Amino acid sequence: MLDIKVTPNPNPKAKPDQHNLGFGKHFTDHMFIMDYTEGIGWHDARIVPFGPIPMDPATMVLHYAQETFEGLKAYRTKEGKVLLFRPEMNAKRMNASNQRLCMPEIPVEDFVDAVKALVKYEDSWIPTLPETSLYIRPFVFATEAGVGVHPANSYKFIIITTPVGAYYPEGVNPIKIYVEDEYVRAVPGGTGFTKCGGNYAASIRSQKNAADMGYTQVLWLDGRERKYIEEVGTMNVMFKMNGEIYTAPLDEGSILPGVTRDSIIHLLKDWGYKVNERKYSIDEVCEVADNGKLEEVFGTGTAAVISPVGELNYKGKIMRINDFKTGELTQKLYDALTAIQWGNAPDKFSWTMEVK
């Protein structure tokens, strides 16, 4: 159990209007910080007032990008309980990311304890309106000052939290996605499986290009042959084709192992669907679409949970999916998973964890 010292914020902020929270716009009064020093390990766990982080201009994260992060949520149930959703998976994924970037791992129990402690302390910030939640952003970065490419000898683990509204204020609506065929996001042996800022920085050019053409997201193809579907810019992606589910495999290390992805696969298999975790090409999708068997497409991720796709654009070929309507299975998955997350349905998989 972490020994966490607490310094209360002497100037607490007014709570935002729960009807207009947006996403990631308002931050709570406190944050969690823990330091790492080579030879000592992780130490000085504390909850302190939310505020700026003093940083030397030579801090290595600014030059060599040793940085990882996570994203999860705390949910307020109708009974007033507070639930986390599979936080141990976020802890394990952060450790996998840290290991790849030569950063110190955080014991899973310490990660979860830190999240629970901050959420409990910021309890009054957890919104109560339907489909609102407290978004939790843990991150680790190198703090050693110096110019030289090598693993840093000091790091910070910080957690900040922000109350967020429903990702879809008007319901789960389909989005338009542009299939990127010029740039690539990740390659086998790279950092695609990690949740590090560099992966997202590399995606911004394509994201902007897609937005300029009226598309919400980018669908990435593999970096080797530029033909196999990998994931959407901020989500894993799944295709329902001819009654079966297809999604990219994780074995080459270029796909983020999403917590929501894993949860959706569990639900699908529990409902009797065949889930194919294998390489499949954009040409295969085009052929299935031409044959009228491309039934549903949806993204999976913490922020939106399920994001239905109503249109794909690949080299000018427009594939309209389910008449640009949210598919029956897509909606069912969204309803089922969110019901578990908010404590409105039985948790047969033991995914939720109460913050007491």
Protein Blocks (a to p, Z undefined) as FASTA:
>chain_A
ZZddddddfbdcddddfklnogokaccfbdcdddddehklpehiacdddddddddfklmk
lmnopacdddddddddfkopacdehklmmmmmmmmmmmmnopacddfklmmmmmmmmmmm
mmmmpcfbehiacddddddddfbgcddddddfbdcddddddddddfblnopadddddddf
kbcfbdehiamlpccfklmmmmmmmmmmmmmnopabdcdddfklopaccbdfkbccddde
ehiacdddfklopaccdfklmmmmmmmmmnopacddddddfklmmmmmmnopafbccddd
fklopacdfbdceehiacdehhipacfklmmmmmmmmmmmnopaccfkomaccdZZ
